[in-house]
């Protein structure tokens, strides 16, 4: 049996977060590169993600399928992870 602070769901375990935990999100555009960054901030850290085209990311994650509808490409990748 799991401790009360944890919940089991489909092979994954989630721990309860503090009630004062908050994440803020903003986007910024690089001055030199024109890249869009998604920045997530909490009290202790920043996490930065850069934006790329969904089709380019799907091609990178699934090299066996380089053409086709981007939604179908992502559906295939998503389902492969079970």
Secondary structure, DSSP 4 states (H G I P E B T S, - for coil): ---TTEEEETTEEEEPPPTT---EEEEEE-TTT--EEEEEE-SS-EEEEE---HHHHHHHH-TT--SS-HHHHHHHHHHHT-
